[in-house]
Amino acid sequence: MKKVKILGSGCAKCSQLADAVNAVIAAEGIDASVEKIEDLQQIMEYNVLSTPALVVDEKVVCKGRIPSHEEIKELLTAKPHSCCCGTHGSKEKNGGSCC
């Protein structure tokens, strides 16, 4: 299950982001829990200065704007990457080197 957090003070844009995220989750059948964080101290822990912000599995993936339906879908369904070169820790690919 994805853990999704909406960071913001409770303003109209923060509510719009929450509504958009919930709509994508419902439309796409994504297994996710959504939590709204309005406490400024908690928001600052994510090093976010511009709200609303979207956090997926404890990673800030969007801040300061409301992404489109398609972008939200991509952000919620993206697989975590183990290695930037795509070898997932295997040195046998990419000429014997891994980042």
C-alpha positions as CSV (number, residue, x, y, z in Angstrom):
1,M,0.0,0.0,0.0
2,K,1.2,3.5,-0.9
3,K,1.4,6.0,1.9
4,V,0.4,9.4,0.5
5,K,0.6,12.7,2.4
6,I,-0.8,16.1,1.3
7,L,1.2,18.9,2.9
8,G,-0.4,22.3,3.3
9,S,-2.1,24.8,5.5
10,G,-5.6,23.8,4.5
11,C,-5.9,26.4,1.8
12,A,-8.0,26.0,-1.3
13,K,-5.1,24.6,-3.4
14,C,-4.3,22.1,-0.7
15,S,-7.9,20.9,-0.7
16,Q,-7.8,20.7,-4.5
17,L,-4.7,18.5,-4.4
18,A,-6.3,16.2,-1.9
19,D,-9.4,15.9,-4.0
20,A,-7.3,15.3,-7.1
21,V,-5.2,12.6,-5.4
22,N,-8.3,10.9,-4.0
23,A,-10.0,11.0,-7.4
24,V,-7.0,9.3,-9.1
25,I,-6.8,6.6,-6.3
26,A,-10.5,5.9,-6.8
27,A,-10.5,5.9,-10.6
28,E,-7.3,3.8,-11.0
29,G,-8.0,1.4,-8.1
30,I,-4.7,2.3,-6.4
31,D,-4.1,0.8,-3.0
32,A,-3.1,3.9,-1.0
33,S,-3.8,5.7,2.3
34,V,-4.0,9.5,2.2
35,E,-3.2,11.7,5.1
36,K,-3.4,15.5,5.2
37,I,-0.6,17.3,7.1
38,E,-1.5,20.8,8.1
39,D,0.9,21.3,11.0
40,L,3.7,23.7,10.0
41,Q,6.3,22.0,12.1
42,Q,5.6,18.6,10.4
43,I,5.6,20.2,6.9
44,M,9.0,21.8,7.6
45,E,10.4,18.3,8.4
46,Y,10.0,17.6,4.7
47,N,12.0,20.7,3.8
48,V,9.0,22.1,1.8
49,L,8.7,25.8,1.5
50,S,5.9,25.9,-1.1
51,T,2.6,24.2,-0.6
52,P,0.7,22.2,-1.5
53,A,3.1,19.3,-1.6
54,L,2.6,15.7,-2.4
55,V,4.6,13.0,-0.5
56,V,4.5,9.4,-1.7
57,D,6.1,6.8,0.6
58,E,8.0,9.5,2.5
59,K,9.4,11.1,-0.7
60,V,8.4,14.6,-1.8
61,V,7.3,14.2,-5.4
62,C,5.6,17.5,-6.2
63,K,5.4,20.9,-4.5
64,G,3.9,24.3,-5.1
65,R,1.4,23.2,-7.7
66,I,-1.4,20.8,-8.5
67,P,-0.3,18.1,-10.9
68,S,-2.6,16.8,-13.6
69,H,-4.6,13.5,-13.3
70,E,-2.0,11.7,-15.5
71,E,1.0,13.0,-13.5
72,I,-0.6,12.1,-10.2
73,K,-1.3,8.6,-11.6
74,E,2.4,8.3,-12.6
75,L,3.6,9.5,-9.3
76,L,1.4,7.0,-7.4
77,T,2.2,4.0,-9.6
78,A,5.9,4.5,-10.1
79,K,8.1,1.7,-9.0
80,P,10.9,2.6,-6.6
81,H,14.4,2.6,-8.3
82,S,17.1,0.7,-6.5
83,C,19.9,2.1,-8.7
84,C,20.1,5.0,-11.0
85,C,21.7,2.9,-13.8
86,G,18.8,0.4,-13.7
87,T,21.0,-2.6,-12.7
88,H,19.4,-2.9,-9.2
89,G,22.8,-3.4,-7.7
90,S,24.1,-5.9,-10.3
91,K,27.5,-5.1,-11.6
92,E,27.2,-7.5,-14.5
93,K,25.1,-5.1,-16.6
94,N,26.4,-1.8,-17.9
95,G,30.0,-2.9,-18.5
96,G,30.7,-4.1,-15.0
97,S,30.0,-0.9,-13.2
98,C,27.1,0.2,-11.1
99,C,26.5,3.6,-9.6
